[in-house]
Amino acid sequence: MSVLDYEPELFPGLIYHMKQPKIVLLIFAGKIVITGAKVREDTYKAFENTSPVLTEFRKVEQWCVSLTPKSENKKSVA
């Protein structure tokens, strides 16, 4: 069983204590810090385990793009 802690008054990120592999993930808006791994493969496992859940809640931004180019400041040469 894993443990989740989120108290924004004390710390701005969600703290996820993963039991297998024994790793702690600090999840912020736009960033994840994976800490406590003994070997590199454990970080990959932790990310693979949490990635599907996190992608469900990702923020999809809509961009408004203008198709007309901006006018450039051109200096006239005399």
Secondary structure, 3 states (H helix, E strand, C coil): CCEEECCCCCCCCEEEEECCCCEEEEEECCEEEEECCCCHHHHHHHHHHHHHHHHHCCCCCCCCCCCCCCCCCCCCCC
